C-alpha cells in the first residue's frame, strides 16, 4: 500500500469513516480501482494534489476524509454504474458475434500465447538442462512473430477489415 493510502487509511480509522476505510483496505480486490478515486477525492477536498497529501496538517486530512465519507455512497454508486456499463458492453459484443468464435478467439489465443511463452522461456530450458540435453527449443523469433500477428489482429484487425471491407470492389471475396 502506498504511503498516501496509508495516511488516508489512518485518518479514516481515527475519524470513524468505515466506507473510506473499507475501500482503502481492499486496495487489490474489487475496490482497488475505487481506492484511487477515493485518494483523489480526499486530495480534492483537502485542496492539494494527491502527491502532497503527506505534507498537509493531519487535522485538515481528517476533515477531508470526513467530507469524502459523506460523499462515498455516490462514489460507490458511480463505480458500480461504471462496472455495469462495462459488463453490458462485453455482453453486447458477445451477443452480436456469431457464436464462440466471434469473441472466444481472443481469450483463447491469450491463454495459448501465455502458455507458449511460459514453455519457451521457463519450462523447456529447465527440462533441456535437467533431463533432455538434445531437446529442440521453440524459436523465440517465430513465437514473437506469432504474438505480433495476434496483437495486430486483436488491436487493429477489425479496423482494417472494416475499412477494406467497405471499399473493396464488388464480386471479390
C-alpha positions, 0 to 999 in steps of 0.5 A, spaced: 500 500 500 502 506 498 504 511 503 498 516 501 493 510 502 496 509 508 495 516 511 488 516 508 487 509 511 489 512 518 485 518 518 479 514 516 480 509 522 481 515 527 475 519 524 470 513 524 469 513 516 468 505 515 466 506 507 473 510 506 476 505 510 473 499 507 475 501 500 482 503 502 483 496 505 481 492 499 486 496 495 487 489 490 480 486 490 474 489 487 475 496 490 482 497 488 480 501 482 475 505 487 481 506 492 484 511 487 478 515 486 477 515 493 485 518 494 483 523 489 477 525 492 480 526 499 486 530 495 480 534 492 477 536 498 483 537 502 485 542 496 492 539 494 494 534 489 494 527 491 502 527 491 502 532 497 497 529 501 503 527 506 505 534 507 498 537 509 496 538 517 493 531 519 487 535 522 485 538 515 486 530 512 481 528 517 476 533 515 477 531 508 476 524 509 470 526 513 467 530 507 469 524 502 465 519 507 459 523 506 460 523 499 462 515 498 455 512 497 455 516 490 462 514 489 460 507 490 454 508 486 458 511 480 463 505 480 458 500 480 454 504 474 461 504 471 462 496 472 455 495 469 456 499 463 462 495 462 459 488 463 453 490 458 458 492 453 462 485 453 455 482 453 453 486 447 459 484 443 458 477 445 451 477 443 452 480 436 458 475 434 456 469 431 457 464 436 464 462 440 468 464 435 466 471 434 469 473 441 472 466 444 478 467 439 481 472 443 481 469 450 483 463 447 489 465 443 491 469 450 491 463 454 495 459 448 500 465 447 501 465 455 502 458 455 507 458 449 511 463 452 511 460 459 514 453 455 519 457 451 522 461 456 521 457 463 519 450 462 523 447 456 530 450 458 529 447 465 527 440 462 533 441 456 538 442 462 535 437 467 533 431 463 533 432 455 540 435 453 538 434 445 531 437 446 529 442 440 527 449 443 521 453 440 524 459 436 523 465 440 523 469 433 517 465 430 513 465 437 514 473 437 512 473 430 506 469 432 504 474 438 505 480 433 500 477 428 495 476 434 496 483 437 495 486 430 489 482 429 486 483 436 488 491 436 487 493 429 484 487 425 477 489 425 479 496 423 482 494 417 477 489 415 472 494 416 475 499 412 477 494 406 471 491 407 467 497 405 471 499 399 473 493 396 470 492 389 464 488 388 464 480 386 471 479 390 471 475 396 
